[in-house]
Amino acid sequence: MSHQTHQTQQPALRARAEIDLSALRANVRALRAHAPGAALMAVVKADAYGHGMVPCARAALQGGATWLGAALPQEALALREAGITAPVLCWLWTPGGPWREAVEAGVDVSVSGLWALDEAVAAARAVGRTARIQLKADSGLGRNGAQPADWPELVEAARAAEAEGAVKVTGLWSHFACADEPGHPSIAAQLDSFRHLVAYAEKEGLEPEVRHIANSPATLTLPESHFDLVRTGIAVYGVSPSPDIGTPADFGLRPVMTLAASVALVKQVPGGHGVSYGHHYVTDGETTLGLVPLGYADGIPRHASGRGPVLVGGKRRRVAGRVAMDQFVVDLGPDEPGGQRVAQGAEAVLFGPGDRGEPTAEDWAEAAGTIAYEIVTRIGKRVPRVYLNEDHEDQDREGHEAREE
Ligand SMILES: *Cc1c(COP(=O)(O)O)cnc(C)c1O
């Protein structure tokens, strides 16, 4: 319904990604109910998985998130520039990164090795302010984080920097490899490793505010992983981490993004007509083609050529032939007697929550041989985000409550 309201209010757009912020707030509330003993960090990296970082961060805080998570320091700094004062953790650092800016902005910085601790300490001294750092352990993912063998040295150096007043260790944390495969033996092994690494650091005198390891799938399926805080990304946006563990609805979640376009051209073609580059699709007989003005420059996966599902004129269609840079074609079929003809300007819905019969991001993931995370995150800058159900009143209230010193 809000969808229709929006259509009458907005100028006609080539394409749009509607972002339902009330669904996002409700998803955060649902996730908090899944992890009642833990605080919730909404992960808003990568432009909030393609949904738009600042509006989504604000909505997540309205829904009850008390932390925000970012990969890049630039993302964390952009949150601060937008006036967001809630605690923010950012974890993907490189030597020479904006450590000073992050310390000045009161951003929690993740430290996975001595070099990073040195950078944080130097920044704290330069700025004259204690750096908030979180030590990251590799409990088995084999990606970022300190190896268990290097943990004692890192803990000891962090303790020394704390004693000097240069840093405060606010968190101890790690990340799962296979949380989306419940029962995978690595899950129990990582939990065990993480517990030991935390216990060691605390025995050595660190007093973190938060210990955390759970991403979305662990938040939804593994209560013993919740500790003090859960770091949910994809589930905040109403997308299931994996179809194998359940649908969004199974977890009380609702997809936040609807990707739609305005059909740019409708035309009759004879049978035997090749469609799009390479002529990988040829019409069976006389038919109607619809041109959808979205392509791989907008993040529509070329791998979904010939397969991606689209709702047009109340029916599911498939991409006919190749997805091009800016456009693709759907075969609308021959005119049916008494059938409703699709015209230029008709709405083509690529994915959304699914309750109007439209496909979901998961359907596109399947069509393109990828995961739904990638489908939503890759939607490009040329597609305007249109925010629905922004709640300005709550936003203002949040702004006052979240101000911290
Ligand atoms: C992206 C990310 C998350 C969020 O993962 P989801 O599966 O989207 O919930 C959490 N922690 C880290 C370190 C991440 O990189």
The ligand as a Gaussian input file, in Angstrom:
#p B3LYP/6-31G(d) Opt

LIG

0 1
 C       29.705000      -8.679000       7.391000
 C       30.082000      -9.072000       8.763000
 C       29.096000      -9.367000       9.725000
 C       27.625000      -9.498000       9.393000
 O       27.400000     -10.754000       8.810000
 P       25.915000     -11.213000       8.406000
 O       26.062000     -12.626000       7.992000
 O       25.505000     -10.314000       7.275000
 O       25.086000     -11.015000       9.601000
 C       29.501000      -9.585000      11.025000
 N       30.820000      -9.544000      11.355000
 C       31.782000      -9.316000      10.447000
 C       33.206000      -9.317000      10.856000
 C       31.453000      -9.080000       9.115000
 O       32.420000      -8.865000       8.224000

